Amino acid sequence: MPNPLQPEELLATLARHGVDYVLLHGSSALTNDADVCPDPHPANLERLATALRAMDARIRTDAEAQGLPFACDAEFFRRVRLVNLTTRFGDFDVSFEPAASEGYDDLVTRAVTYDVGGVAVRTAALADIIRSKEAANRPKDHATLPILRALQDEIAKRDES
């Protein structure tokens, strides 16, 4: 049984270690994990690995409830494009190239910063989240897209006022 998602603790740990990333989240829909796109700069990968070790990160797999150990270091993150992890603060996905995106440098230019439990969190623009979910074309994304589009319409109407 995975640990329940504790987003404030997870994000605070990333902040304490100075990790640069964009949170991939766009609606109030219930989620069981956190998804981030980190800056791939080598020094940031070192900070990411240190933060993940502090969270007791392991590779998430259906075959092993507690996850699998891995070489949680910058070299590992230089070699992967996506890794699904479980931590003591819940499930955590690291995606260096989210669908329909060129990665961190692409997403950070349009990211919006929110305060989450006293931590400034760069969050991907809603349009980027919608584009990514459309491109990923997974059943779970099909369920979330109407919520995201309705939110986008609501924001557009509010901005027109």
Backbone as ProteinMPNN parsed JSONL, in Angstrom:
{"seq_chain_A": "MPNPLQPEELLATLARHGVDYVLLHGSSALTNDADVCPDPHPANLERLATALRAMDARIRTDAEAQGLPFACDAEFFRRVRLVNLTTRFGDFDVSFEPAASEGYDDLVTRAVTYDVGGVAVRTAALADIIRSKEAANRPKDHATLPILRALQDEIAKRDES", "coords_chain_A": {"N_chain_A": [[0.843, -1.192, 0.0], [0.741, 2.098, -1.013], [2.16, 5.114, 0.377], [0.015, 7.748, 1.481], [-0.525, 10.655, -0.556], [1.282, 13.463, 0.333], [1.408, 16.421, -0.395], [2.365, 18.979, 0.478], [4.525, 18.383, 2.198], [6.178, 16.988, 0.463], [6.749, 18.941, -1.521], [7.933, 20.874, 0.1], [10.256, 19.558, 0.853], [11.611, 19.366, -1.599], [12.01, 22.115, -1.973], [13.663, 22.77, 0.243], [15.994, 21.582, -0.556], [16.641, 23.029, -2.753], [15.725, 22.441, -5.352], [15.031, 22.979, -8.737], [12.12, 23.057, -10.612], [9.109, 22.36, -12.494], [5.865, 22.052, -11.493], [3.509, 19.706, -12.544], [0.433, 20.145, -12.787], [-3.019, 20.77, -12.919], [-5.715, 21.02, -12.119], [-8.461, 20.746, -9.781], [-9.005, 18.127, -9.564], [-8.951, 14.921, -8.048], [-5.863, 13.535, -7.228], [-3.37, 11.021, -7.077], [-0.701, 11.228, -6.993], [2.283, 13.228, -7.386], [3.509, 15.157, -10.046], [6.406, 16.188, -11.645], [8.502, 18.3, -13.654], [11.751, 18.507, -13.85], [14.484, 20.894, -13.913], [17.054, 20.089, -16.107], [19.739, 20.624, -15.633], [23.023, 19.724, -14.589], [23.816, 20.347, -11.845], [21.337, 20.768, -10.68], [20.212, 18.247, -10.958], [21.752, 16.851, -9.141], [20.847, 18.058, -6.754], [18.162, 17.279, -6.891], [18.41, 14.463, -6.679], [19.474, 14.295, -4.073], [17.337, 15.354, -2.57], [15.37, 13.43, -3.141], [16.508, 11.154, -2.027], [16.312, 11.915, 0.643], [13.613, 11.663, 0.903], [13.291, 8.99, 0.869], [13.023, 7.672, -1.644], [11.907, 5.26, -4.021], [11.763, 3.078, -6.878], [8.634, 2.891, -8.373], [6.491, 0.151, -8.683], [4.151, -2.353, -9.721], [4.761, -4.885, -8.956], [6.172, -4.858, -6.566], [5.274, -3.761, -3.548], [6.521, -1.887, -1.822], [8.219, -0.637, -3.52], [11.2, -0.49, -5.603], [14.679, -0.471, -4.904], [17.071, 1.936, -6.166], [19.76, 3.479, -8.014], [19.933, 6.366, -6.813], [20.924, 9.005, -7.99], [22.571, 11.786, -9.642], [23.576, 10.89, -12.097], [21.891, 8.726, -12.752], [19.492, 10.141, -13.228], [20.244, 11.621, -15.436], [20.103, 9.754, -17.423], [17.47, 8.949, -17.79], [14.139, 9.51, -19.038], [11.678, 9.501, -17.926], [10.497, 8.651, -14.728], [8.814, 6.708, -12.373], [8.098, 7.043, -9.076], [7.958, 6.021, -5.603], [7.553, 7.455, -2.435], [8.177, 8.422, 1.009], [6.377, 10.411, 1.279], [4.397, 9.919, -0.487], [3.393, 8.984, -3.873], [5.415, 9.884, -6.685], [6.187, 11.359, -9.652], [8.706, 11.813, -12.051], [9.293, 13.633, -14.822], [11.109, 14.326, -17.589], [10.518, 15.069, -20.141], [7.623, 15.901, -20.681], [4.602, 14.947, -22.404], [3.983, 16.581, -25.497], [5.692, 18.692, -25.002], [8.801, 20.439, -24.674], [10.195, 20.063, -22.435], [11.63, 21.238, -19.31], [12.715, 23.925, -19.854], [10.94, 24.818, -21.775], [8.436, 24.686, -20.45], [8.776, 26.291, -18.137], [8.778, 28.915, -18.962], [6.148, 29.751, -19.22], [5.058, 29.131, -16.823], [3.181, 29.42, -13.768], [3.413, 30.855, -10.583], [2.583, 29.607, -7.421], [1.664, 29.781, -3.962], [2.251, 27.168, -1.835], [1.633, 25.921, 1.069], [3.464, 27.738, 2.171], [5.579, 27.515, 0.446], [6.989, 28.582, -2.555], [5.784, 27.566, -5.559], [6.412, 26.685, -8.803], [4.141, 26.209, -11.311], [2.964, 24.391, -14.059], [1.547, 26.055, -16.89], [-1.958, 26.155, -17.491], [-2.791, 25.729, -20.161], [-0.583, 24.339, -21.149], [-0.721, 21.98, -19.647], [-3.159, 20.929, -20.553], [-2.546, 20.543, -23.293], [-0.532, 18.612, -23.026], [-1.905, 16.448, -21.848], [-3.738, 15.906, -23.855], [-1.999, 15.047, -25.873], [-0.798, 12.827, -24.652], [-2.932, 11.08, -24.458], [-4.186, 9.119, -22.819], [-6.505, 6.922, -21.072], [-7.051, 7.896, -18.425], [-6.413, 10.562, -18.75], [-8.324, 11.393, -20.576], [-10.54, 11.461, -18.941], [-9.947, 13.602, -17.256], [-9.597, 15.816, -18.906], [-12.084, 17.237, -19.661], [-12.638, 18.626, -17.267], [-10.387, 20.258, -17.017], [-10.611, 21.81, -19.355], [-13.023, 23.132, -18.86], [-12.274, 24.645, -16.649], [-10.352, 26.261, -17.88], [-12.031, 27.709, -19.623], [-13.596, 29.059, -17.741], [-11.683, 30.691, -16.504], [-10.929, 32.264, -18.707], [-13.343, 33.66, -19.184], [-13.527, 35.101, -16.803], [-11.266, 36.684, -17.045], [-12.033, 38.287, -19.161], [-13.852, 39.967, -18.043]], "CA_chain_A": [[0.0, 0.0, 0.0], [1.583, 3.297, -1.067], [1.883, 6.178, 1.335], [-0.869, 8.765, 0.896], [0.17, 11.837, -1.051], [1.432, 14.59, 1.245], [2.062, 17.359, -1.313], [3.097, 20.063, 1.141], [5.793, 17.853, 2.678], [6.978, 16.661, -0.708], [7.21, 20.189, -2.128], [8.839, 21.524, 1.053], [11.54, 18.854, 0.768], [12.258, 19.844, -2.832], [12.436, 23.501, -1.737], [14.803, 22.767, 1.174], [17.185, 21.142, -1.293], [16.885, 23.966, -3.854], [15.451, 21.81, -6.648], [14.264, 23.755, -9.709], [11.205, 22.173, -11.332], [7.762, 22.848, -12.757], [4.845, 21.091, -11.086], [2.574, 19.424, -13.629], [-0.865, 19.968, -12.148], [-3.843, 21.818, -13.482], [-7.105, 21.115, -11.689], [-8.755, 20.279, -8.43], [-9.315, 16.697, -9.632], [-8.189, 14.111, -7.117], [-4.679, 12.895, -7.792], [-2.687, 10.17, -6.108], [0.739, 11.434, -7.084], [2.751, 14.54, -7.836], [4.31, 15.053, -11.259], [7.248, 17.356, -11.861], [9.472, 18.337, -14.745], [12.886, 19.24, -13.283], [15.544, 21.484, -14.723], [18.024, 19.012, -16.302], [21.115, 21.075, -15.385], [23.674, 18.744, -13.701], [23.765, 20.711, -10.42], [19.964, 20.558, -10.22], [20.011, 16.805, -10.841], [22.37, 16.49, -7.848], [19.923, 18.486, -5.699], [16.991, 16.406, -6.994], [18.765, 13.157, -6.116], [19.603, 14.458, -2.618], [15.982, 15.503, -2.038], [14.667, 12.155, -3.251], [17.061, 10.255, -0.993], [15.73, 12.352, 1.912], [12.226, 11.181, 0.906], [13.332, 7.519, 0.766], [12.432, 7.334, -2.944], [12.141, 3.951, -4.637], [11.047, 2.921, -8.15], [7.283, 2.367, -8.164], [6.148, -0.978, -9.54], [3.062, -3.169, -9.196], [5.318, -6.149, -8.463], [6.76, -4.698, -5.231], [4.487, -2.707, -2.899], [7.383, -0.855, -1.24], [9.084, -0.105, -4.57], [12.511, -1.095, -5.789], [15.799, 0.46, -4.73], [17.763, 2.323, -7.399], [20.887, 4.4, -7.823], [19.313, 7.693, -6.776], [21.986, 9.992, -8.141], [22.434, 12.623, -10.83], [23.853, 10.082, -13.284], [20.661, 8.003, -13.059], [18.526, 11.074, -13.812], [20.717, 12.031, -16.763], [19.845, 8.675, -18.38], [16.047, 8.615, -17.917], [13.206, 10.565, -19.479], [10.531, 9.421, -17.021], [10.615, 7.637, -13.691], [7.709, 6.702, -11.424], [8.678, 6.751, -7.769], [7.164, 6.073, -4.388], [8.343, 8.07, -1.375], [7.439, 8.44, 2.278], [5.348, 11.442, 1.146], [3.483, 9.517, -1.543], [3.939, 8.708, -5.2], [6.069, 11.054, -7.249], [6.672, 11.067, -10.999], [9.671, 12.765, -12.589], [9.225, 13.566, -16.272], [11.971, 15.331, -18.203], [9.916, 15.462, -21.414], [6.183, 15.626, -20.699], [4.014, 14.917, -23.747], [3.736, 17.864, -26.171], [6.539, 19.706, -24.372], [10.241, 20.25, -24.863], [10.793, 19.926, -21.122], [11.663, 22.319, -18.327], [12.905, 25.261, -20.427], [9.707, 25.143, -22.475], [7.345, 24.872, -19.492], [9.023, 27.327, -17.128], [8.525, 30.25, -19.532], [4.729, 30.082, -19.046], [4.631, 28.643, -15.507], [2.586, 30.343, -12.817], [3.896, 30.512, -9.24], [1.581, 29.584, -6.354], [2.141, 29.459, -2.621], [1.724, 25.905, -1.338], [2.163, 25.707, 2.411], [4.619, 28.59, 2.4], [6.608, 27.242, -0.558], [6.67, 29.083, -3.894], [5.816, 26.419, -6.463], [6.137, 26.966, -10.218], [3.18, 25.234, -11.821], [2.794, 24.503, -15.512], [0.362, 26.771, -17.358], [-3.087, 25.277, -17.776], [-2.762, 25.36, -21.586], [0.456, 23.312, -21.317], [-1.245, 20.736, -19.072], [-4.17, 20.421, -21.492], [-1.838, 20.051, -24.483], [0.178, 17.393, -22.653], [-2.875, 15.364, -21.658], [-4.262, 15.553, -25.182], [-0.966, 14.294, -26.591], [-0.585, 11.534, -23.983], [-4.067, 10.312, -24.952], [-4.462, 7.967, -21.959], [-7.876, 6.956, -20.538], [-7.173, 8.781, -17.258], [-6.361, 11.938, -19.234], [-9.628, 11.669, -21.188], [-11.458, 11.776, -17.846], [-9.575, 14.885, -16.655], [-9.623, 16.916, -19.885], [-13.255, 18.126, -19.575], [-12.483, 19.483, -16.084], [-9.368, 21.256, -17.34], [-11.148, 22.731, -20.365], [-14.017, 23.978, -18.189], [-11.511, 25.594, -15.846], [-9.76, 27.212, -18.823], [-13.116, 28.579, -20.068], [-13.963, 29.907, -16.604], [-10.615, 31.692, -16.35], [-11.033, 33.178, -19.845], [-14.501, 34.521, -18.936], [-13.181, 36.002, -15.699], [-10.29, 37.646, -17.558], [-12.735, 39.215, -20.051], [-14.651, 40.897, -17.204]], "C_chain_A": [[0.88, 1.244, 0.0], [1.207, 4.285, 0.037], [0.931, 7.171, 0.686], [-0.066, 9.992, 0.494], [0.115, 12.944, 0.0], [2.15, 15.7, 0.463], [2.857, 18.454, -0.619], [4.466, 19.591, 1.633], [6.74, 17.551, 1.521], [7.578, 17.932, -1.322], [8.17, 20.945, -1.211], [10.215, 20.868, 1.016], [12.303, 19.28, -0.486], [12.791, 21.259, -2.628], [13.658, 23.561, -0.825], [16.098, 22.398, 0.47], [17.456, 22.0, -2.537], [16.649, 23.389, -5.23], [14.595, 22.74, -7.506], [13.43, 22.794, -10.546], [9.935, 22.951, -11.655], [6.82, 21.724, -12.349], [3.846, 20.935, -12.216], [1.213, 19.103, -13.017], [-1.771, 21.077, -12.634], [-5.257, 21.935, -12.972], [-7.246, 20.632, -10.259], [-9.117, 18.794, -8.422], [-8.39, 15.924, -8.698], [-7.019, 13.44, -7.825], [-3.99, 12.103, -6.691], [-1.185, 10.326, -6.152], [1.037, 12.874, -7.468], [3.645, 14.304, -9.042], [5.115, 16.333, -11.41], [8.123, 17.159, -13.085], [10.647, 19.16, -14.22], [13.795, 19.86, -14.344], [16.626, 20.413, -14.87], [19.487, 19.42, -16.079], [21.764, 20.123, -14.371], [23.609, 19.086, -12.21], [22.355, 20.507, -9.865], [19.653, 19.071, -10.072], [20.632, 16.281, -9.547], [21.42, 16.847, -6.709], [18.667, 17.619, -5.689], [17.273, 15.055, -6.35], [18.871, 13.235, -4.587], [18.223, 14.569, -1.978], [15.235, 14.172, -2.059], [15.212, 11.119, -2.265], [16.489, 10.616, 0.375], [14.276, 11.888, 2.044], [12.139, 9.655, 0.82], [12.697, 7.028, -0.535], [12.868, 5.951, -3.42], [11.338, 3.914, -5.937], [9.69, 2.277, -7.858], [7.001, 1.263, -9.179], [5.015, -1.769, -8.899], [3.591, -4.443, -8.542], [5.83, -6.051, -7.024], [6.107, -3.49, -4.559], [5.351, -1.567, -2.348], [8.31, -0.208, -2.267], [10.427, -0.793, -4.599], [13.614, -0.067, -5.565], [16.443, 0.768, -6.077], [18.9, 3.267, -7.051], [20.35, 5.822, -7.919], [20.417, 8.748, -6.786], [21.792, 10.738, -9.457], [22.658, 11.827, -12.11], [22.612, 9.289, -13.711], [19.678, 8.94, -13.77], [18.963, 11.62, -15.158], [20.326, 11.004, -17.829], [18.363, 8.373, -18.599], [15.252, 9.798, -18.444], [12.003, 10.639, -18.553], [10.813, 8.354, -15.984], [9.468, 7.821, -12.706], [8.257, 6.21, -10.087], [7.609, 6.673, -6.697], [8.092, 6.608, -3.302], [7.554, 8.005, -0.069], [6.36, 9.518, 2.285], [4.375, 11.139, 0.016], [4.192, 9.306, -2.867], [4.353, 10.0, -5.891], [6.629, 10.668, -8.607], [7.583, 12.189, -11.474], [9.686, 12.58, -14.097], [10.071, 14.692, -16.858], [11.417, 15.839, -19.529], [8.429, 15.115, -21.409], [5.652, 15.687, -22.13], [3.724, 16.336, -24.231], [4.536, 19.013, -25.551], [7.99, 19.404, -24.708], [10.956, 20.193, -23.514], [10.78, 21.209, -20.312], [11.761, 23.706, -18.963], [11.664, 25.734, -21.169], [8.605, 25.5, -21.472], [7.55, 26.056, -18.555], [8.713, 28.721, -17.667], [7.08, 30.697, -19.333], [4.205, 29.673, -17.668], [4.097, 29.778, -14.641], [3.036, 29.901, -11.425], [2.763, 30.656, -8.229], [2.282, 29.31, -5.036], [1.461, 28.172, -2.177], [2.371, 25.658, 0.021], [3.41, 26.525, 2.702], [5.768, 28.376, 1.432], [6.133, 27.803, -1.899], [6.87, 27.943, -4.888], [5.464, 26.871, -7.876], [5.278, 25.838, -10.755], [2.982, 25.469, -13.314], [1.504, 25.243, -15.843], [-0.72, 25.77, -17.737], [-3.1, 24.83, -19.238], [-1.718, 24.276, -21.85], [-0.012, 21.964, -20.769], [-2.265, 20.112, -20.022], [-3.494, 19.83, -22.725], [-1.132, 18.725, -24.196], [-0.785, 16.214, -22.505], [-3.506, 14.935, -22.98], [-3.258, 14.678, -25.934], [-0.737, 12.919, -25.975], [-1.705, 10.565, -24.329], [-4.344, 9.032, -24.153], [-5.888, 8.057, -21.42], [-8.021, 7.898, -19.333], [-7.116, 10.246, -17.666], [-7.683, 12.34, -19.89], [-10.639, 12.068, -20.117], [-11.199, 13.163, -17.269], [-9.725, 16.054, -17.624], [-10.885, 17.789, -19.815], [-13.18, 19.087, -18.377], [-11.503, 20.605, -16.392], [-9.881, 22.278, -18.356], [-12.194, 23.665, -19.754], [-13.335, 25.029, -17.328], [-10.898, 26.667, -16.737], [-10.82, 28.2, -19.316], [-13.519, 29.553, -18.962], [-12.934, 31.022, -16.396], [-10.693, 32.722, -17.48], [-12.209, 34.144, -19.659], [-14.205, 35.534, -17.852], [-12.213, 37.069, -16.197], [-10.929, 38.674, -18.491], [-13.486, 40.278, -19.27], [-13.845, 42.065, -16.714]], "O_chain_A": [[1.682, 1.431, 0.915], [0.088, 4.28, 0.55], [1.017, 7.417, -0.517], [0.941, 10.326, 1.119], [-0.955, 13.31, 0.486], [3.352, 15.901, 0.633], [3.932, 18.82, -1.094], [5.455, 20.312, 1.502], [7.939, 17.82, 1.592], [8.775, 17.985, -1.607], [9.111, 21.583, -1.684], [11.23, 21.553, 1.136], [13.508, 19.526, -0.43], [13.9, 21.572, -3.062], [14.59, 24.32, -1.09], [17.174, 22.851, 0.859], [18.393, 21.727, -3.287], [17.302, 23.8, -6.19], [13.559, 23.23, -7.057], [13.954, 21.839, -11.118], [9.719, 24.054, -11.153], [6.958, 20.588, -12.803], [3.388, 21.926, -12.783], [0.887, 17.943, -12.765], [-1.331, 22.221, -12.751], [-5.958, 22.872, -13.353], [-6.292, 20.178, -9.627], [-9.497, 18.259, -7.38], [-7.205, 16.232, -8.577], [-7.18, 12.851, -8.894], [-4.029, 12.479, -5.52], [-0.466, 9.635, -5.431], [0.139, 13.634, -7.83], [4.442, 13.366, -9.061], [4.571, 17.433, -11.313], [8.438, 16.04, -13.492], [10.553, 20.386, -14.15], [13.858, 19.414, -15.49], [17.081, 19.872, -13.862], [20.386, 18.614, -16.321], [21.121, 19.749, -13.39], [23.369, 18.199, -11.39], [22.195, 20.116, -8.709], [18.918, 18.675, -9.167], [20.092, 15.364, -8.928], [21.206, 16.042, -5.802], [18.161, 17.261, -4.625], [16.467, 14.559, -5.563], [18.406, 12.334, -3.889], [17.968, 13.943, -0.949], [14.544, 13.83, -1.1], [14.457, 10.305, -1.733], [16.209, 9.73, 1.182], [13.766, 11.736, 3.154], [11.048, 9.095, 0.711], [11.92, 6.074, -0.525], [14.015, 5.536, -3.25], [10.35, 4.634, -6.081], [9.61, 1.251, -7.182], [7.242, 1.423, -10.376], [4.927, -1.848, -7.674], [2.935, -5.012, -7.67], [5.912, -7.067, -6.333], [6.348, -2.346, -4.945], [4.948, -0.405, -2.404], [9.099, 0.672, -1.922], [10.75, -1.587, -3.715], [13.492, 1.081, -5.993], [16.373, -0.033, -7.009], [18.984, 3.783, -5.936], [20.323, 6.406, -9.002], [20.791, 9.302, -5.752], [20.953, 10.367, -10.278], [21.987, 12.075, -13.112], [22.318, 9.194, -14.903], [19.1, 8.574, -14.793], [18.12, 12.045, -15.949], [20.229, 11.344, -19.008], [18.026, 7.613, -19.507], [15.663, 10.95, -18.302], [11.381, 11.691, -18.406], [11.309, 7.277, -16.312], [9.183, 8.933, -12.261], [8.803, 5.111, -9.985], [6.502, 7.187, -6.859], [9.271, 6.258, -3.255], [6.399, 7.58, -0.054], [5.52, 9.548, 3.184], [3.61, 12.012, -0.395], [5.412, 9.43, -2.973], [3.739, 11.052, -5.714], [7.45, 9.757, -8.708], [7.268, 13.369, -11.318], [10.044, 11.514, -14.598], [9.782, 15.87, -16.646], [11.798, 16.914, -19.992], [8.014, 14.151, -22.053], [6.2, 16.404, -22.968], [3.273, 17.185, -23.461], [4.103, 20.165, -25.577], [8.355, 18.262, -24.99], [12.183, 20.268, -23.457], [10.022, 22.137, -20.592], [10.958, 24.58, -18.637], [11.372, 26.929, -21.187], [7.921, 26.509, -21.637], [6.592, 26.749, -18.216], [8.413, 29.623, -16.885], [6.809, 31.897, -19.281], [3.021, 29.855, -17.383], [4.507, 30.932, -14.768], [3.041, 28.708, -11.124], [2.077, 31.676, -8.181], [3.346, 28.693, -4.994], [0.233, 28.094, -2.146], [3.524, 25.233, 0.101], [4.312, 26.061, 3.399], [6.824, 28.991, 1.579], [5.012, 27.533, -2.329], [7.975, 27.423, -5.042], [4.369, 27.376, -8.124], [5.639, 24.665, -10.668], [2.849, 26.607, -13.766], [0.492, 25.078, -15.161], [-0.434, 24.682, -18.237], [-3.391, 23.668, -19.523], [-1.937, 23.393, -22.679], [0.27, 20.923, -21.361], [-2.235, 18.906, -20.266], [-3.84, 18.728, -23.151], [-1.136, 17.822, -25.032], [-0.508, 15.114, -22.984], [-3.774, 13.754, -23.197], [-3.635, 13.685, -26.557], [-0.506, 11.949, -26.696], [-1.468, 9.366, -24.479], [-4.69, 7.998, -24.723], [-6.433, 9.156, -21.319], [-9.013, 8.62, -19.235], [-7.709, 11.093, -16.997], [-8.114, 13.488, -19.775], [-11.498, 12.916, -20.357], [-12.136, 13.833, -16.836], [-9.96, 17.181, -17.187], [-10.758, 19.01, -19.906], [-13.614, 20.235, -18.475], [-11.756, 21.765, -16.069], [-9.614, 23.473, -18.227], [-12.245, 24.848, -20.09], [-13.773, 26.179, -17.285], [-10.919, 27.848, -16.393], [-10.547, 29.397, -19.418], [-13.754, 30.733, -19.222], [-13.301, 32.169, -16.141], [-10.541, 33.919, -17.238], [-12.076, 35.333, -19.951], [-14.586, 36.699, -17.966], [-12.324, 38.233, -15.813], [-10.439, 39.798, -18.608], [-13.728, 41.371, -19.78], [-14.371, 42.924, -16.006]]}, "name": "protein", "num_of_chains": 1, "seq": "MPNPLQPEELLATLARHGVDYVLLHGSSALTNDADVCPDPHPANLERLATALRAMDARIRTDAEAQGLPFACDAEFFRRVRLVNLTTRFGDFDVSFEPAASEGYDDLVTRAVTYDVGGVAVRTAALADIIRSKEAANRPKDHATLPILRALQDEIAKRDES"}
